[in-house]
Amino acid sequence: MRPQKPRLAVPALAGLAGLIVLGSADPADAQRRREARQREAKQDEFVLNRPAGMPVMAVVALSHQRVTIYDAEGKILRAPVSTGQTGYETPAGIYSIIQKNREHYSNLYDDASMPFMQRITWSGIALHAGVLPGRPASHGCIRLPYSFAENLFDLTKMGMRVVVVRDDMTPSEIVHPSLFRPGPIRSEVATATPGAAAPAERPSGSLDPQSMRLGAPPADAGAARAQTWRSIAAAKTAAAEAAARQAEDARRVAARAGADAARFVKGLRVAEGALRRAEAQLQDIQQSLETANSPAATEKGEQLKAKALERVAEAQAHLDSLKAEGQPKIDAATAAREAAKTAEAARVAAHAEAKVAEAKMAPVSVFISRKTQRLYVRQAFQPIFESPVTIRDPDAPIGTTIFTALNYTNEGADIRWNALAMYASATDPQPPPAPGARRGGHRHVEPAATDVAAAKAALDRISIPQDAIDRIGEVVSPGSSLIVSDEAISRETGKGTDFIVVMSGEPQGGIKIRRRNPYSSYNRPYRNSPYYGRNPYSWW
């Protein structure tokens, strides 16, 4: 795939064997497109019977050739899909949306149109609108019905999880003491003057030990440690809104003061001009008197001089009067302009601090690998830190389960979680079907629910260092996730991605046929990523 091109997309419609360029004048073609859209509408299962929330996860079931979209309260949408055919299989695993493009074209397959593209790997796997023949038929991408793809594109945000499972699974709510909960800030929160370097000005990839620069700390150090990033973000957002109002008020005051002063400034310029002209006339008369050669000429010159002196005096008096009345308004306008500049600078600074605090509340992703016995943390597609963990019975499978933070509970003191396992039997999945074998399962069959007991058993086996728990607790928020897996981090993980975990026991043709960029591996920059060279969240 490659970035957007300035041309019209050719949407692929489910059920159509051939694609017709949009805008055709043939009424039969238009009728066929309408019928295809109608068939799509019947295929799409809009299962929502309540107001939809923000989608948090898409589960793509390979055996059932369908996708189900979930928000924090459960499933909201379902539709058929077409995934990778034999040799180009869409790999089962955990992904997230890393790029969105309404009009996209493949650079691998004859410049094929890929409308409403939502990328999940930089090597080229994506969700997009396409032909759905009722079986796996793509080169690794996940084709969606056209209207469904369009609707989904408008609903999703960058970072939304896309989980590709062999057999359909549904998440289950779970409560466990190992699942992260919001906690107070335990790292240092430093102060800074308004001129201090912004996070973007720090060296890329550096971990600032001062963690955050958000103004003067509380006088009581204990109070500082009782703060949370959520409370700081709320306070900074309120401060930014107040600063914006103050800046707007100051701008209006400056505009009014400037308008009042402008009238006097204009009058002053006219009065000063009148005084200069009167003084010039007086000077001319004075010169004429000096060259007068008769008593009559001298007398006439003296009369003219007296009148000129009167005009100069009148002009000076008028100017002095205007200055006495207008100078305070001019001074007030000058002061108002300076106040407006100060208020605008304060608004910009407050907005920057609010953005930094908001960035701290971006969903955090945690990955625990039994294979490496380590914990990894990412935030906003950037690696933050990693830590060793202890897993009891390290040679025994633990399965792959993703735990998702749904929303705050207990007035923000806790978070509600659910769990989604990759397999019905988390630690003993059945072997995948043989290449070319027809995968069982009808798309109307209900998915298996995640085994909560097995998910809890997996968490029971993991011991995380307390300092890692504390650091994660500082920033955990709805949308955050914890992935526990037997697998290591996929080489598809890199700059500009969240954690990508691919099931090693499943066919991976859709990834293997794609050229892998050597910079896409974990902890190496992916040069083709739009995030290469930028690390706006590296100050944790």
Buried (B, 14 or more C-beta within 10 A) or exposed (E): BEEEEEEEBBBBBBBBEEBBEEEEEEEEBBEBBEEBBEBBEEBBBEEBEEEEBEBBBBBBBBBBBBBBBBBBBBBBBBBBBBBBBEBBBBBBBBBBBBBBBEBBBBEBEEEBBBBBBBBBBBBBBBBBBBBBBEEBBBBBBBBBBBBBBBBBBEBBEBBBBBBBBBBBBBBBEBEBEBBBBBBBBBBEBBEBEEEEEBBEEBEEEEEBEEBBBBBEBEEEEEEBEEBBBBBBBBBBBEBBBEBBEBBBEBBEBBBEBBEBBEEBBEBBEEBBEBBEEBBEBBEEBEEBBEEBEEEEEEEBBEEBBEEBEEBBEEBBEBBEEBBEEBEEBBEBBBEBBEBBBEBBEBBBBBBBBBBBBBBBBBBBBBBBBBBBEBBBBBBBBBBBBBBEBEBEEEEEEBBBBBBBBBBBEEEEEBBBBBBBBBBBEBBEBEEBBEEEEEBEBEBEBEBBBBBBEBBBBBBEBBEBEEEBBBBBBBBBBBBBBBBBBBBBBBBBBBBBBBBBBBBBBBBBBBBBBBEBBEBBBBEBBBEBBEBBEBBBBBBB
